[in-house]
Amino acid sequence: MARGVGPLLWGRGRRLGSVAFRQQKWKSFVSTQPKMPPCDFVPEKYKSYPYERMQKIREQNISPSLRMYYKKPLLLHQGHMQWLFDYEGRRYLDLFAGIVTVSVGHCHPKVTTATQKQLARLWHTSNIYMHPSIQEYAEKLTSLLPDPLKGVNGAVQYPRSFLKEAYQLVRERGGICISDEVQTGFGRAGSHFWGFQTHDVVPDIVTLAKGIGNGFPMAAVVTTKEIASSLAQNLHFNTFGGSPLACVVGAAVLDAIEEDGLQKNSEDVGTYMLLELAKLRDKFEVVGDVRGKGLMIGVEMVTDKDSCHPLPAEEINQIWEDCKDMGVLIGRGGLYSQTFRIKPPMCISKKDVDFAVEVFHTALQRHMEKAAAK
């Protein structure tokens, strides 16, 4: 059964002295650790190799260039909505969503059911044949895009904003405008389904990935009819293009976003999280900035608000590790990796936010106490 607290700070392989000392340390840790929200999901029992064996296999067979998070990398076993479970059944609130990829939740029941049905029907044909799922998905996806991207020409108005003026300059010189919606699309911005809509512009080409498949490896490009027709002058072939399985997954993701109200949830919960994190910014000198929209949030760590110099890596790493040890997984970004990236599955709740903010508060408080003791 999943434990109600996050990972232990004192795991196997580390000498801590007597059993009584270890128990005392554990009790002290639990007493200061924020309590996780309840979760009625019980993960399956882990049955694969022990952690140490997995480490050894990785060292021998996986490229060292594929780096992992944390001093002791997690060995994850199962996922359910906003939660991840490791090989020992410990539960983590996933605030990074597999690098902003799990849009509607880990192993979302609706997406899982649709995938299982298609697996029993047809896996692969390539795009040299028609099959229902690609046409059905194309119609569903393009219905969510503005008219110019469905072949209807339209003029774009350019008020005083950077992106609008940039689009104008590009088009005046005969160029085309491309919007990268790999991370910002599919309702994550909250107020709009697509990121470019928040800037009141309409691109000529839109690239889509990550959240499009909720973790299933798929991507898409949407463009105007005019640009698409120009490409038809040459032969374009993709062995895995138009996968029946991928199209069903993509359609199920769109259904889940609509039926579960996840775009609205992104706006409501994202706004709530920004406000709660802003309280930490106001309290702690090392929190330099809290910014974002919907469930795309960044928390920039600095030495102080006057200089805005990035917090040293070893200090950021410790805060990051402490959050993980208390059961919250956060991404990293920025030129100096000084910004915490918070981009969870869009099914996250306000209770989850309360827990995450409390964990972050605890980690920051520990950091400040250590800094004061130096």
C-alpha positions as a Markdown table, in Angstrom:
| # | Residue | x | y | z |
|---|---|---|---|---|
| 1 | Met | 0.0 | 0.0 | 0.0 |
| 2 | Ala | 1.2 | 3.5 | -0.7 |
| 3 | Arg | 2.6 | 5.2 | 2.3 |
| 4 | Gly | 1.1 | 8.5 | 3.4 |
| 5 | Val | 4.5 | 10.2 | 3.6 |
| 6 | Gly | 7.3 | 10.9 | 1.1 |
| 7 | Pro | 10.6 | 9.1 | 0.8 |
| 8 | Leu | 12.9 | 8.5 | 3.8 |
| 9 | Leu | 15.9 | 10.7 | 4.2 |
| 10 | Trp | 17.8 | 7.8 | 5.6 |
| 11 | Gly | 17.7 | 4.8 | 3.2 |
| 12 | Arg | 19.5 | 1.6 | 2.9 |
| 13 | Gly | 23.2 | 1.5 | 2.7 |
| 14 | Arg | 23.9 | 4.5 | 4.9 |
| 15 | Arg | 25.4 | 3.9 | 8.4 |
| 16 | Leu | 23.6 | 5.8 | 11.1 |
| 17 | Gly | 24.6 | 4.0 | 14.2 |
| 18 | Ser | 22.2 | 2.2 | 16.4 |
| 19 | Val | 18.6 | 1.1 | 15.6 |
| 20 | Ala | 17.4 | 3.5 | 18.3 |
| 21 | Phe | 19.2 | 6.4 | 16.7 |
| 22 | Arg | 17.7 | 5.6 | 13.3 |
| 23 | Gln | 14.2 | 5.4 | 14.8 |
| 24 | Gln | 14.7 | 8.7 | 16.6 |
| 25 | Lys | 15.9 | 10.3 | 13.3 |
| 26 | Trp | 12.9 | 8.9 | 11.5 |
| 27 | Lys | 10.4 | 10.2 | 14.1 |
| 28 | Ser | 12.0 | 13.6 | 14.0 |
| 29 | Phe | 11.7 | 13.7 | 10.2 |
| 30 | Val | 8.1 | 12.6 | 10.1 |
| 31 | Ser | 7.1 | 15.1 | 12.7 |
| 32 | Thr | 8.5 | 18.0 | 10.6 |
| 33 | Gln | 7.2 | 16.7 | 7.2 |
| 34 | Pro | 4.0 | 18.1 | 5.7 |
| 35 | Lys | 1.2 | 15.6 | 5.5 |
| 36 | Met | 0.3 | 14.3 | 2.0 |
| 37 | Pro | -3.3 | 14.6 | 0.7 |
| 38 | Pro | -5.1 | 11.3 | 0.7 |
| 39 | Cys | -4.9 | 9.0 | -2.4 |
| 40 | Asp | -7.2 | 5.9 | -2.7 |
| 41 | Phe | -5.0 | 4.3 | -5.4 |
| 42 | Val | -2.9 | 1.4 | -4.3 |
| 43 | Pro | 0.1 | 0.6 | -6.6 |
| 44 | Glu | 0.9 | -3.0 | -7.6 |
| 45 | Lys | 3.8 | -4.7 | -5.8 |
| 46 | Tyr | 7.1 | -4.1 | -7.4 |
| 47 | Lys | 8.5 | -7.4 | -8.8 |
| 48 | Ser | 11.5 | -6.4 | -10.9 |
| 49 | Tyr | 15.3 | -6.2 | -10.0 |
| 50 | Pro | 16.4 | -4.6 | -6.7 |
| 51 | Tyr | 17.5 | -1.0 | -6.8 |
| 52 | Glu | 21.3 | -1.8 | -6.7 |
| 53 | Arg | 20.9 | -4.3 | -9.6 |
| 54 | Met | 19.1 | -1.7 | -11.7 |
| 55 | Gln | 21.8 | 0.8 | -11.0 |
| 56 | Lys | 24.5 | -1.6 | -12.2 |
| 57 | Ile | 22.6 | -2.5 | -15.3 |
| 58 | Arg | 22.2 | 1.1 | -16.2 |
| 59 | Glu | 25.9 | 1.8 | -15.7 |
| 60 | Gln | 26.8 | -1.0 | -18.0 |
| 61 | Asn | 24.2 | -0.6 | -20.7 |
| 62 | Ile | 22.9 | 3.0 | -20.8 |
| 63 | Ser | 24.8 | 6.0 | -22.1 |
| 64 | Pro | 26.1 | 8.2 | -19.2 |
| 65 | Ser | 25.0 | 11.2 | -21.3 |
| 66 | Leu | 21.4 | 10.3 | -20.3 |
| 67 | Arg | 21.6 | 12.0 | -16.9 |
| 68 | Met | 19.1 | 11.6 | -14.2 |
| 69 | Tyr | 17.7 | 13.8 | -11.5 |
| 70 | Tyr | 18.7 | 13.7 | -7.8 |
| 71 | Lys | 21.8 | 12.4 | -5.9 |
| 72 | Lys | 20.0 | 9.0 | -5.5 |
| 73 | Pro | 17.9 | 8.7 | -8.7 |
| 74 | Leu | 14.3 | 7.5 | -8.3 |
| 75 | Leu | 13.3 | 4.1 | -9.4 |
| 76 | Leu | 9.7 | 4.6 | -10.4 |
| 77 | His | 7.3 | 1.8 | -10.7 |
| 78 | Gln | 3.8 | 3.1 | -11.3 |
| 79 | Gly | 1.8 | 6.3 | -11.9 |
| 80 | His | -1.8 | 7.4 | -11.3 |
| 81 | Met | -3.0 | 10.8 | -12.3 |
| 82 | Gln | -0.8 | 13.4 | -10.5 |
| 83 | Trp | 1.0 | 10.8 | -8.4 |
| 84 | Leu | 4.1 | 8.6 | -9.0 |
| 85 | Phe | 5.1 | 5.6 | -6.9 |
| 86 | Asp | 8.6 | 4.2 | -6.5 |
| 87 | Tyr | 9.7 | 0.6 | -6.1 |
| 88 | Glu | 9.1 | 0.7 | -2.4 |
| 89 | Gly | 5.6 | 2.1 | -2.8 |
| 90 | Arg | 6.5 | 5.6 | -1.7 |
| 91 | Arg | 4.3 | 8.3 | -3.2 |
| 92 | Tyr | 5.3 | 11.5 | -4.9 |
| 93 | Leu | 3.4 | 14.5 | -6.2 |
| 94 | Asp | 4.6 | 15.0 | -9.7 |
| 95 | Leu | 4.9 | 18.7 | -10.4 |
| 96 | Phe | 7.0 | 18.3 | -13.6 |
| 97 | Ala | 4.8 | 15.8 | -15.5 |
| 98 | Gly | 7.6 | 14.0 | -17.2 |
| 99 | Ile | 9.1 | 17.2 | -18.5 |
| 100 | Val | 5.7 | 18.9 | -19.2 |
| 101 | Thr | 4.4 | 15.9 | -21.0 |
| 102 | Val | 1.7 | 14.2 | -18.9 |
| 103 | Ser | -1.2 | 16.5 | -19.6 |
| 104 | Val | -4.3 | 14.8 | -18.2 |
| 105 | Gly | -2.7 | 12.5 | -15.6 |
| 106 | His | -0.5 | 9.4 | -15.4 |
| 107 | Cys | -2.4 | 6.4 | -16.8 |
| 108 | His | -5.6 | 8.4 | -17.1 |
| 109 | Pro | -8.4 | 5.8 | -17.1 |
| 110 | Lys | -10.1 | 7.2 | -20.2 |
| 111 | Val | -6.9 | 7.4 | -22.2 |
| 112 | Thr | -5.9 | 3.9 | -21.0 |
| 113 | Thr | -9.2 | 2.3 | -22.0 |
| 114 | Ala | -9.2 | 3.9 | -25.5 |
| 115 | Thr | -5.6 | 2.7 | -26.0 |
| 116 | Gln | -6.3 | -0.8 | -24.9 |
| 117 | Lys | -9.3 | -1.1 | -27.3 |
| 118 | Gln | -7.1 | 0.1 | -30.2 |
| 119 | Leu | -4.3 | -2.2 | -29.3 |
| 120 | Ala | -6.7 | -5.1 | -29.8 |
| 121 | Arg | -7.9 | -3.6 | -33.2 |
| 122 | Leu | -5.0 | -2.2 | -35.2 |
| 123 | Trp | -1.5 | -1.0 | -34.3 |
| 124 | His | 0.2 | 0.1 | -37.4 |
| 125 | Thr | -0.4 | 0.6 | -41.1 |
| 126 | Ser | 1.7 | 3.8 | -41.9 |
| 127 | Asn | 0.0 | 6.7 | -43.7 |
| 128 | Ile | -0.1 | 5.0 | -47.1 |
| 129 | Tyr | -3.6 | 3.8 | -46.2 |
| 130 | Met | -6.6 | 5.3 | -44.7 |
| 131 | His | -8.0 | 4.2 | -41.4 |
| 132 | Pro | -10.7 | 5.8 | -39.3 |
| 133 | Ser | -8.6 | 7.1 | -36.4 |
| 134 | Ile | -6.4 | 9.5 | -38.3 |
| 135 | Gln | -9.3 | 11.2 | -40.0 |
| 136 | Glu | -11.4 | 11.4 | -36.8 |
| 137 | Tyr | -8.4 | 12.8 | -34.8 |
| 138 | Ala | -7.5 | 15.3 | -37.5 |
| 139 | Glu | -11.0 | 16.7 | -37.5 |
| 140 | Lys | -11.2 | 16.8 | -33.7 |
| 141 | Leu | -7.8 | 18.5 | -33.4 |
| 142 | Thr | -8.2 | 21.1 | -36.1 |
| 143 | Ser | -11.6 | 22.1 | -34.7 |
| 144 | Leu | -9.8 | 23.5 | -31.8 |
| 145 | Leu | -7.5 | 25.7 | -33.9 |
| 146 | Pro | -8.4 | 29.2 | -35.3 |
| 147 | Asp | -9.8 | 29.5 | -38.8 |
| 148 | Pro | -6.7 | 30.6 | -40.6 |
| 149 | Leu | -5.0 | 27.3 | -39.6 |
| 150 | Lys | -7.9 | 25.5 | -41.1 |
| 151 | Gly | -7.5 | 27.2 | -44.5 |
| 152 | Val | -9.5 | 30.3 | -44.1 |
| 153 | Asn | -7.4 | 33.4 | -44.7 |
| 154 | Gly | -7.7 | 36.2 | -42.2 |
| 155 | Ala | -5.8 | 39.4 | -41.3 |
| 156 | Val | -4.0 | 39.6 | -38.0 |
| 157 | Gln | -4.3 | 42.8 | -36.0 |
| 158 | Tyr | -1.1 | 44.1 | -34.4 |
| 159 | Pro | -1.6 | 46.1 | -31.2 |
| 160 | Arg | 1.4 | 47.2 | -29.2 |
| 161 | Ser | 2.9 | 43.9 | -28.1 |
| 162 | Phe | 6.1 | 42.2 | -28.8 |
| 163 | Leu | 4.8 | 39.0 | -30.5 |
| 164 | Lys | 2.3 | 40.9 | -32.6 |
| 165 | Glu | 4.9 | 43.3 | -33.9 |
| 166 | Ala | 7.3 | 40.4 | -34.5 |
| 167 | Tyr | 4.7 | 38.6 | -36.6 |
| 168 | Gln | 4.1 | 41.8 | -38.5 |
| 169 | Leu | 7.7 | 42.3 | -39.3 |
| 170 | Val | 8.2 | 38.7 | -40.4 |
| 171 | Arg | 5.2 | 38.8 | -42.7 |
| 172 | Glu | 6.1 | 42.1 | -44.2 |
| 173 | Arg | 9.3 | 40.5 | -45.4 |
| 174 | Gly | 7.6 | 37.5 | -46.9 |
| 175 | Gly | 8.3 | 35.1 | -44.0 |
| 176 | Ile | 6.0 | 32.7 | -42.2 |
| 177 | Cys | 5.3 | 32.6 | -38.4 |
| 178 | Ile | 5.6 | 29.4 | -36.5 |
| 179 | Ser | 4.3 | 28.8 | -33.0 |
| 180 | Asp | 5.9 | 26.2 | -30.8 |
| 181 | Glu | 3.1 | 24.7 | -28.7 |
| 182 | Val | 5.0 | 21.7 | -27.6 |
| 183 | Gln | 4.7 | 22.7 | -23.9 |
| 184 | Thr | 2.1 | 25.5 | -23.9 |
| 185 | Gly | -0.7 | 23.9 | -25.8 |
| 186 | Phe | -3.7 | 21.7 | -24.9 |
| 187 | Gly | -5.1 | 24.0 | -22.2 |
| 188 | Arg | -2.1 | 24.2 | -19.9 |
| 189 | Ala | -2.1 | 28.1 | -20.1 |
| 190 | Gly | -5.6 | 28.0 | -18.6 |
| 191 | Ser | -7.2 | 31.0 | -20.1 |
| 192 | His | -6.7 | 29.7 | -23.6 |
| 193 | Phe | -6.3 | 26.3 | -25.2 |
| 194 | Trp | -3.2 | 27.4 | -27.2 |
| 195 | Gly | -0.3 | 29.6 | -25.9 |
| 196 | Phe | -0.3 | 31.8 | -29.0 |
| 197 | Gln | -3.9 | 32.8 | -28.3 |
| 198 | Thr | -2.8 | 34.6 | -25.1 |
| 199 | His | -0.8 | 36.9 | -27.4 |
| 200 | Asp | -3.7 | 37.4 | -29.8 |
| 201 | Val | -1.8 | 36.2 | -32.9 |
| 202 | Val | -2.4 | 33.5 | -35.4 |
| 203 | Pro | 0.7 | 31.6 | -36.7 |
| 204 | Asp | 1.1 | 30.0 | -40.1 |
| 205 | Ile | 2.4 | 26.7 | -38.7 |
| 206 | Val | 1.9 | 25.2 | -35.2 |
| 207 | Thr | 4.1 | 22.4 | -33.8 |
| 208 | Leu | 2.6 | 20.1 | -31.2 |
| 209 | Ala | 4.1 | 17.4 | -29.0 |
| 210 | Lys | 4.5 | 16.4 | -25.3 |
| 211 | Gly | 1.0 | 17.0 | -23.9 |
| 212 | Ile | -0.6 | 15.9 | -27.2 |
| 213 | Gly | -0.3 | 12.3 | -26.2 |
| 214 | Asn | -0.1 | 12.5 | -22.3 |
| 215 | Gly | 3.3 | 10.7 | -22.5 |
| 216 | Phe | 2.6 | 8.6 | -25.5 |
| 217 | Pro | 5.4 | 9.4 | -28.0 |
| 218 | Met | 3.6 | 11.4 | -30.7 |
| 219 | Ala | 3.8 | 14.9 | -32.3 |
| 220 | Ala | 2.0 | 16.8 | -35.0 |
| 221 | Val | 2.3 | 19.8 | -37.3 |
| 222 | Val | -0.7 | 21.9 | -38.2 |
| 223 | Thr | -0.6 | 24.6 | -41.0 |
| 224 | Thr | -2.6 | 26.5 | -43.5 |
| 225 | Lys | -4.1 | 24.8 | -46.5 |
| 226 | Glu | -1.9 | 27.0 | -48.7 |
| 227 | Ile | 1.4 | 25.8 | -47.1 |
| 228 | Ala | 0.2 | 22.2 | -46.9 |
| 229 | Ser | -0.6 | 22.3 | -50.7 |
| 230 | Ser | 2.8 | 23.6 | -51.5 |
| 231 | Leu | 4.3 | 20.6 | -49.7 |
| 232 | Ala | 2.3 | 18.3 | -51.9 |
| 233 | Gln | 4.6 | 19.1 | -54.8 |
| 234 | Asn | 7.1 | 16.7 | -53.3 |
| 235 | Leu | 6.8 | 13.2 | -51.9 |
| 236 | His | 6.6 | 13.2 | -48.1 |
| 237 | Phe | 6.7 | 9.8 | -46.4 |
| 238 | Asn | 6.8 | 8.9 | -42.7 |
| 239 | Thr | 6.9 | 5.2 | -41.7 |
| 240 | Phe | 5.2 | 5.9 | -38.3 |
| 241 | Gly | 3.1 | 8.8 | -39.5 |
| 242 | Gly | -0.6 | 8.6 | -38.9 |
| 243 | Ser | -0.3 | 5.7 | -36.4 |
| 244 | Pro | -3.8 | 4.3 | -35.6 |
| 245 | Leu | -2.7 | 3.8 | -32.0 |
| 246 | Ala | -1.3 | 7.4 | -31.6 |
| 247 | Cys | -4.3 | 9.0 | -33.2 |
| 248 | Val | -6.7 | 7.1 | -30.8 |
| 249 | Val | -4.5 | 8.2 | -27.8 |
| 250 | Gly | -4.5 | 11.8 | -29.0 |
| 251 | Ala | -8.3 | 11.8 | -29.4 |
| 252 | Ala | -8.7 | 10.3 | -26.0 |
| 253 | Val | -6.5 | 13.1 | -24.5 |
| 254 | Leu | -8.7 | 15.7 | -26.1 |
| 255 | Asp | -11.8 | 14.0 | -24.7 |
| 256 | Ala | -10.3 | 13.9 | -21.2 |
| 257 | Ile | -9.4 | 17.6 | -21.3 |
| 258 | Glu | -12.9 | 18.5 | -22.3 |
| 259 | Glu | -14.9 | 16.0 | -20.2 |
| 260 | Asp | -12.8 | 16.6 | -17.0 |
| 261 | Gly | -12.7 | 20.4 | -17.4 |
| 262 | Leu | -8.9 | 20.4 | -17.3 |
| 263 | Gln | -8.4 | 23.7 | -19.1 |
| 264 | Lys | -10.5 | 25.4 | -16.5 |
| 265 | Asn | -8.8 | 23.5 | -13.8 |
| 266 | Ser | -5.4 | 24.7 | -15.1 |
| 267 | Glu | -6.6 | 28.3 | -14.9 |
| 268 | Asp | -8.2 | 28.0 | -11.4 |
| 269 | Val | -5.5 | 25.8 | -9.7 |
| 270 | Gly | -2.7 | 27.6 | -11.5 |
| 271 | Thr | -3.9 | 31.0 | -10.3 |
| 272 | Tyr | -4.3 | 29.6 | -6.8 |
| 273 | Met | -0.7 | 28.2 | -6.9 |
| 274 | Leu | 0.8 | 31.4 | -8.2 |
| 275 | Leu | -0.9 | 33.3 | -5.3 |
| 276 | Glu | 0.3 | 30.8 | -2.7 |
| 277 | Leu | 3.9 | 30.8 | -4.1 |
| 278 | Ala | 3.8 | 34.6 | -4.1 |
| 279 | Lys | 3.4 | 34.4 | -0.3 |
| 280 | Leu | 6.7 | 32.5 | -0.2 |
| 281 | Arg | 8.4 | 35.1 | -2.4 |
| 282 | Asp | 7.3 | 37.8 | 0.0 |
| 283 | Lys | 8.6 | 35.8 | 3.0 |
| 284 | Phe | 11.9 | 34.4 | 1.8 |
| 285 | Glu | 14.7 | 36.6 | 0.5 |
| 286 | Val | 16.0 | 33.7 | -1.7 |
| 287 | Val | 12.8 | 33.5 | -3.7 |
| 288 | Gly | 13.4 | 36.2 | -6.3 |
| 289 | Asp | 10.5 | 35.8 | -8.6 |
| 290 | Val | 7.3 | 33.8 | -9.1 |
| 291 | Arg | 5.9 | 33.9 | -12.6 |
| 292 | Gly | 3.7 | 32.0 | -15.0 |
| 293 | Lys | 0.2 | 31.4 | -16.4 |
| 294 | Gly | -2.1 | 28.5 | -15.8 |
| 295 | Leu | -0.1 | 25.5 | -14.8 |
| 296 | Met | 3.2 | 26.7 | -16.3 |
| 297 | Ile | 5.0 | 28.3 | -13.3 |
| 298 | Gly | 8.6 | 29.3 | -12.6 |
| 299 | Val | 10.1 | 30.1 | -9.2 |
| 300 | Glu | 13.5 | 31.8 | -9.5 |
| 301 | Met | 16.0 | 31.4 | -6.7 |
| 302 | Val | 18.4 | 34.2 | -5.9 |
| 303 | Thr | 21.0 | 35.1 | -3.3 |
| 304 | Asp | 19.0 | 38.2 | -2.5 |
| 305 | Lys | 16.3 | 40.3 | -4.2 |
| 306 | Asp | 18.6 | 43.4 | -4.6 |
| 307 | Ser | 21.3 | 41.7 | -6.6 |
| 308 | Cys | 19.2 | 38.9 | -8.1 |
| 309 | His | 22.3 | 36.8 | -8.5 |
| 310 | Pro | 21.4 | 33.1 | -8.9 |
| 311 | Leu | 21.4 | 31.1 | -5.7 |
| 312 | Pro | 24.6 | 28.9 | -5.7 |
| 313 | Ala | 24.0 | 25.5 | -7.2 |
| 314 | Glu | 24.7 | 23.5 | -4.1 |
| 315 | Glu | 22.1 | 25.5 | -2.2 |
| 316 | Ile | 19.5 | 25.1 | -4.9 |
| 317 | Asn | 20.3 | 21.4 | -5.1 |
| 318 | Gln | 19.7 | 20.9 | -1.4 |
| 319 | Ile | 16.3 | 22.7 | -1.5 |
| 320 | Trp | 15.4 | 20.5 | -4.5 |
| 321 | Glu | 16.5 | 17.3 | -2.8 |
| 322 | Asp | 14.6 | 18.2 | 0.4 |
| 323 | Cys | 11.4 | 18.7 | -1.7 |
| 324 | Lys | 11.9 | 15.3 | -3.2 |
| 325 | Asp | 12.5 | 13.7 | 0.1 |
| 326 | Met | 9.2 | 15.1 | 1.3 |
| 327 | Gly | 7.4 | 13.7 | -1.7 |
| 328 | Val | 7.3 | 16.5 | -4.2 |
| 329 | Leu | 9.0 | 16.3 | -7.6 |
| 330 | Ile | 10.0 | 19.6 | -9.3 |
| 331 | Gly | 11.8 | 20.4 | -12.6 |
| 332 | Arg | 14.8 | 22.7 | -13.1 |
| 333 | Gly | 15.5 | 25.4 | -15.7 |
| 334 | Gly | 17.1 | 28.7 | -16.4 |
| 335 | Leu | 20.6 | 29.6 | -17.6 |
| 336 | Tyr | 22.1 | 28.5 | -14.3 |
| 337 | Ser | 19.5 | 25.9 | -13.4 |
| 338 | Gln | 18.3 | 28.4 | -10.8 |
| 339 | Thr | 14.6 | 28.3 | -11.6 |
| 340 | Phe | 12.2 | 25.6 | -10.3 |
| 341 | Arg | 9.8 | 24.6 | -13.1 |
| 342 | Ile | 6.3 | 23.7 | -11.9 |
| 343 | Lys | 4.2 | 22.2 | -14.6 |
| 344 | Pro | 2.2 | 19.4 | -13.2 |
| 345 | Pro | -0.5 | 17.2 | -14.8 |
| 346 | Met | -3.6 | 19.4 | -15.3 |
| 347 | Cys | -5.7 | 17.2 | -13.0 |
| 348 | Ile | -3.9 | 18.5 | -9.9 |
| 349 | Ser | -6.1 | 19.9 | -7.1 |
| 350 | Lys | -5.9 | 22.8 | -4.7 |
| 351 | Lys | -5.3 | 20.4 | -1.8 |
| 352 | Asp | -2.3 | 19.1 | -3.8 |
| 353 | Val | -1.1 | 22.7 | -4.1 |
| 354 | Asp | -1.4 | 23.3 | -0.4 |
| 355 | Phe | 0.8 | 20.2 | 0.2 |
| 356 | Ala | 3.4 | 21.3 | -2.4 |
| 357 | Val | 3.6 | 24.8 | -1.1 |
| 358 | Glu | 3.9 | 23.5 | 2.5 |
| 359 | Val | 6.8 | 21.2 | 1.4 |
| 360 | Phe | 8.5 | 24.1 | -0.4 |
| 361 | His | 8.0 | 26.3 | 2.6 |
| 362 | Thr | 9.6 | 23.7 | 4.8 |
| 363 | Ala | 12.5 | 23.2 | 2.5 |
| 364 | Leu | 13.1 | 27.0 | 2.3 |
| 365 | Gln | 12.9 | 27.3 | 6.1 |
| 366 | Arg | 15.5 | 24.6 | 6.5 |
| 367 | His | 17.7 | 26.4 | 4.0 |
| 368 | Met | 17.5 | 29.7 | 5.8 |
| 369 | Glu | 18.2 | 28.0 | 9.2 |
| 370 | Lys | 21.3 | 26.4 | 7.8 |
| 371 | Ala | 22.4 | 29.7 | 6.2 |
| 372 | Ala | 21.9 | 31.5 | 9.6 |
| 373 | Ala | 23.9 | 28.8 | 11.4 |
| 374 | Lys | 27.0 | 29.3 | 9.2 |
